[in-house]
């Protein structure tokens, strides 16, 4: 591990802290990130958020009070030294800021874009308690990662002392990549096994390029390659090779991060009509296989599209449908807008682009034409009742209130289940009733020696950053 | 960064080492894929991609040679992607091959097993015929095609079958008539303990209706539309016994008498 001299007591940092009074720092207004115009962006796949300018980043960095007991770090599942990197930004040493983040996060350009910071680090910022807006930690993280990518010559390579031991990773999504990066920095030889032909997991097949460009994911993966991490694509552990084989090849720990890529359906009549598909299928065809963007893979398009669900994947699907040329996109969700699990920013972006929210509605049936293509959906109107186990008010059907709405494409985004492929192939592995791998939540250790797991295969459908936190915990558990 | 030996062995080139044209549209390819050749069982399939922008296409494995490290694929050119694959020549490489995927066929000593294949479906049926024979079954095979040149792998099927009936739509070879004519001949003349059918969905539907009439347990191997082939997309979903199942991870073989073939046919029509 390299010495960055970035402790809070370092002289440069103490001087920087003293240069501006906390009150003045608090008075600086939080930056607003530039965005593409909604009408322009739905005609392309370009990234919507444009990043901060150098001036904006510097100004935002001065807002951070460099607290003695920074709570933001406790809100970060991978425990990034947040004040440490932000003060480097304020001091103008962005390369050092990047090195600070990279010590605990292998994917800063990804997290800076897709993390729900408002629920994590930024929710703990001291400014909240003083009635101010929190420091835009996510924007700054993205700024630092993007700056580093554009200035590769400044990259500070961590000094790795190989320890002669090796570990394997199953699945190349955020959990697996984080585990790989952490173990590589500790000196382990790491091999990542990926079932698809591309590395990146949900970051590639799931999240659209207008939110997270594939080239940015590839850059982060190249960073792992430079740390010595090896990738094997087209290899399904449990099918092509077995966990036992990996053990006999000398891999002393195997991290399973095979994800929750098993789409749920609602089991309602007409769900198997043509033109009704999972968000996984829709997004994979477009994001990974480049359907409609020069790839050989086809994808159905629709004039009137219904997306079912209220999470980030539903937002991604509805916004993708607009970019595919749909004239009308409805987002059908059984609760209200306030109960949607999607990030506020994603909901706002979707509305700006023209997605219609059809909240308090739940599909009960799809109707097809004579060729079997969906032509309408029957939706049940709902109202909010008592709070349920999740604390959200649960939706209750309004008796007799069923509408028929014409649609020619339906994207079902009502959640995913853990992918059974890898767990099924490991005899004796303890699974939960929900199909997730049971682990010790501190060490991510399963009931089988040498087998650790993290991400959605353990959680059943969560966020990128929680998956990364699992990868880090598995790698740092002693 | 140098690759470790083990990793080097895992990243294969998927080189085509042999090609044979069964008919104008049907091509046999022998592909270097040592890991898949070692792991596969009768009934498994692979996902193949041809070209950096290529589509992921599911193909059932027709044969494998673990010592030479090869698998055999039989491909019918029906669309752009399959035409691209069929145009490859020995020395060329498939961009990606991943597998073996799906569940292997249940092979047991059932007694008498009727294996009926239509068109290119005979290719994935062949390893099942061989495995059923090796397990000590009496194997009766019915092969069907539109015309003589679409009957493939007849010699290989004969080598592992106790009896073979050939049916062609136009009567250019074997008996004239649909596959069901041959199947019913067998069901009438002898007791059959199990039936396995692979071919076009419409053919499997009618074979299934017939074996149901004779109360013969039947497995049909479905060739659904897929993207990833590992359970991720759900494009391959099919209704079996009133429940939605994924062909890629829960199949490709299902109890034919429980399959909603009409829905499957509807989903396969463009």
Interface residues (C-beta under 8 A of the other chain):
Chain A: X166 X189 X191 X195 X196 X197 X205 X225 X226 X228 X230 X232 X233 X234 X235 X236 X239 X240 X241 X249 X261 X262 X263 X265 X267 X271 X272 X273 X274 X277 X278 X280 X281 X284 X285 X289 X290 X294 X295 X296 X297 X298 X371 X372 X419 X420 X421
Chain B: X1 X3 X4 X6 X7 X10 X11 X35 X36 X39 X49 X51 X53 X54 X55 X56 X80 X81 X84 X95 X96 X97 X98 X99 X100 X101 X227 X228 X230 X231 X232 X233 X234 X235 X237 X238 X239 X244 X249 X263 X266 X267 X269
